[in-house]
Amino acid sequence: MKHPFYKLLIVLFFAILSYSYSYSQKIKGALIFGTNICQVDGDEVYGFHKFGFNTGVSAIIPFGNNNQWDITLETLYNQKGAYQKPKFEPPETGEYKLKLNYAEVPVLIHYTDKGIITVGGGFSWGKLVKAKEWEHGNKTETNIDGPYKSTDFNILADLRFRLYKKFHFNLRYAYSLTKIRQRTYSPPDVNPWTRKQYNNLVSFRIIYIFNENPPIAKKHK
């Protein structure tokens, strides 16, 4: 394991699992795995053509009448970025690839209807742990020290529904609240322009919730 964040995920996973079994329905633990489709707004590359992984663990704390509300705290390894295939002849091919990997902590509030559909929203804070960039097929000097900011703050919209027993499908939209980079473009024979850049992604995830009690289907007479 090259990065200590992986060790943090393992420690937090077992801590949540142990705590959730100790305190029954007061807190629930979950394991998360999925994929992202990503783009970076403001980078002159368009379309959700970059794929990445989204994996981690979460703690779910129910509250309110019938525990229909809950606060969810997650710890994730989240891959973001952008991608564009070559469009022109060398050397200026237009090919572009950006990999931005974050250690991320989302916090959300959810409401669950009839134990099946869950909707919610919240915010996340991310720490940049890996950054690589290629322009026209050539690797740039981009790394975790710059030019991308070391943190990423996002607003989140979340939809989750039960697939089977303790397995859930989760659809999440995330967008940067603050710029991750400000870049000036200066192509030949054109006046330069400056753009602010923001992460923009949709996540498709499977969530397994350990110590929840799935709703019992009513038998029809």
C-alpha positions in Angstrom: 0.0 0.0 0.0 1.7 3.1 -1.3 -0.5 5.6 0.5 -1.5 5.7 4.2 -5.1 6.5 3.2 -5.6 2.9 2.3 -4.6 1.9 5.8 -7.0 4.5 7.2 -9.8 2.9 5.2 -9.1 -0.5 6.6 -8.9 0.8 10.2 -12.1 2.8 9.8 -13.9 -0.1 8.2 -13.2 -2.5 11.1 -14.0 0.3 13.7 -17.4 1.0 12.1 -18.2 -2.7 11.8 -17.2 -3.4 15.5 -19.1 -0.3 16.7 -22.2 -1.0 14.7 -22.6 -4.5 16.1 -21.9 -3.3 19.6 -24.6 -0.6 19.5 -27.2 -2.4 17.4 -29.5 0.1 15.6 -27.9 3.2 17.0 -25.3 3.2 14.2 -25.0 1.3 11.0 -21.8 0.5 9.0 -21.6 0.2 5.2 -19.1 -0.9 2.6 -19.1 1.2 -0.7 -17.8 0.3 -4.2 -18.6 1.9 -7.5 -17.5 4.0 -10.5 -17.5 7.6 -11.5 -18.0 9.3 -14.9 -16.2 12.7 -14.7 -15.3 15.9 -16.4 -13.7 19.2 -15.4 -15.7 22.3 -16.2 -13.5 25.1 -17.6 -10.7 22.9 -19.1 -11.8 23.3 -22.7 -12.5 19.6 -22.8 -16.2 18.6 -22.9 -18.1 15.4 -22.0 -18.2 12.8 -19.2 -15.5 10.7 -20.8 -13.2 10.0 -17.8 -14.0 6.9 -15.7 -12.7 6.4 -12.1 -13.3 4.3 -9.0 -15.2 5.3 -5.9 -14.7 3.1 -2.8 -14.8 3.4 1.0 -16.8 2.9 4.1 -19.5 4.8 6.0 -21.2 5.2 9.3 -25.0 5.8 9.2 -26.6 7.4 12.3 -30.5 7.2 12.3 -32.7 9.8 14.0 -36.2 11.2 14.0 -39.6 9.4 14.1 -39.2 5.8 13.1 -35.6 6.5 12.3 -36.5 7.7 8.8 -33.8 10.3 8.9 -30.1 9.7 9.2 -26.7 11.4 9.1 -24.2 9.6 6.9 -20.4 10.1 7.3 -18.2 8.5 4.6 -14.5 8.0 4.1 -13.7 7.5 0.4 -11.0 7.1 -2.2 -12.4 9.0 -5.1 -10.9 9.2 -8.7 -11.8 12.3 -10.7 -10.5 14.0 -13.8 -11.1 14.5 -17.6 -10.4 12.7 -20.9 -10.5 13.5 -24.6 -9.4 11.3 -27.5 -7.1 12.7 -30.2 -9.0 15.0 -32.6 -6.3 16.3 -34.9 -3.0 15.4 -36.5 0.3 15.5 -34.5 1.8 17.3 -32.8 -1.3 19.3 -31.6 -3.6 16.3 -31.4 -6.1 17.7 -28.9 -5.6 14.5 -26.8 -6.0 15.3 -23.1 -6.0 13.2 -19.9 -6.2 14.3 -16.3 -6.2 12.0 -13.2 -7.1 13.6 -9.9 -7.4 11.2 -6.9 -8.8 12.3 -3.6 -9.1 11.1 0.0 -12.6 12.4 0.6 -14.9 12.8 3.6 -18.6 13.3 2.6 -21.3 14.3 5.2 -24.9 13.9 4.2 -28.5 14.0 5.6 -30.8 11.4 4.2 -34.6 10.6 4.4 -35.8 7.1 3.8 -39.3 6.3 2.5 -40.8 2.9 3.5 -37.3 1.4 3.9 -36.8 1.3 0.2 -35.9 4.7 -1.4 -33.5 7.1 0.3 -32.9 10.7 -0.9 -30.4 13.2 0.6 -27.8 15.8 0.1 -24.7 17.2 1.8 -21.1 18.3 1.3 -17.7 16.7 1.0 -14.1 17.7 1.7 -11.4 16.1 -0.4 -7.6 16.0 -0.1 -5.7 15.6 -3.3 -3.4 12.5 -3.0 -2.5 11.9 -6.7 -2.4 14.2 -9.8 -1.2 13.4 -13.3 -1.9 15.2 -16.6 -1.2 14.6 -20.3 -1.6 17.1 -23.1 -1.4 16.0 -26.8 -0.1 12.7 -25.5 2.7 14.2 -23.5 2.9 14.1 -19.7 3.0 17.5 -18.0 4.7 18.5 -14.7 1.4 18.4 -12.9 1.6 16.6 -9.5 0.0 17.0 -6.0 2.0 20.2 -5.4 0.4 22.0 -8.3 -1.1 23.6 -10.3 -4.3 22.0 -8.9 -5.4 22.9 -5.5 -4.7 20.4 -2.7 -8.4 20.4 -1.5 -11.7 20.1 -3.2 -15.1 21.1 -1.6 -18.2 19.6 -3.2 -21.9 19.9 -2.9 -23.7 16.5 -3.2 -27.1 15.2 -4.3 -27.9 11.6 -3.5 -30.4 8.9 -4.4 -30.3 5.3 -3.1 -32.7 2.4 -3.4 -32.7 -1.1 -2.1 -31.7 -3.8 -4.6 -31.8 -6.9 -2.5 -31.9 -7.2 1.3 -28.9 -5.2 2.6 -27.6 -4.3 -0.9 -28.4 -0.8 -2.2 -27.8 1.0 -5.5 -26.6 4.6 -5.1 -26.6 7.4 -7.7 -24.7 10.5 -6.6 -24.0 13.9 -8.3 -21.1 16.0 -7.0 -19.8 19.5 -8.1 -16.9 21.6 -6.8 -18.0 24.6 -4.7 -14.7 26.3 -5.2 -12.3 26.3 -8.2 -9.7 23.5 -8.3 -7.5 25.5 -10.7 -7.4 28.8 -12.6 -5.7 28.5 -16.0 -4.9 31.0 -18.8 -4.9 29.6 -22.3 -2.6 31.3 -24.8 -2.8 29.6 -28.2 -0.9 31.1 -31.2 -2.6 34.0 -33.0 -5.5 34.2 -30.5 -6.0 36.5 -27.6 -5.4 34.6 -24.3 -8.3 33.8 -22.0 -8.6 32.6 -18.4 -11.0 30.0 -17.0 -11.8 28.7 -13.5 -12.0 24.9 -13.3 -14.4 22.7 -11.3 -14.8 18.9 -10.8 -18.1 17.6 -12.1 -19.0 13.9 -11.7 -21.7 11.3 -11.4 -21.2 8.2 -9.2 -22.8 4.8 -9.6 -22.2 2.7 -6.4 -23.3 -0.5 -4.7 -23.6 -0.1 -0.9 -23.9 -3.0 1.5 -25.3 -1.9 5.0 -24.3 -4.4 7.7 -26.7 -4.3 10.6 -29.9 -2.9 9.1 -33.2 -4.7 9.1 -34.7 -4.8 5.6 -38.5 -4.2 5.5 -40.6 -7.3 5.6 -42.9 -7.6 2.5 -46.5 -7.8 3.4 -48.3 -10.9 2.4 -51.5 -10.5 0.4 -54.4 -12.6 1.5 
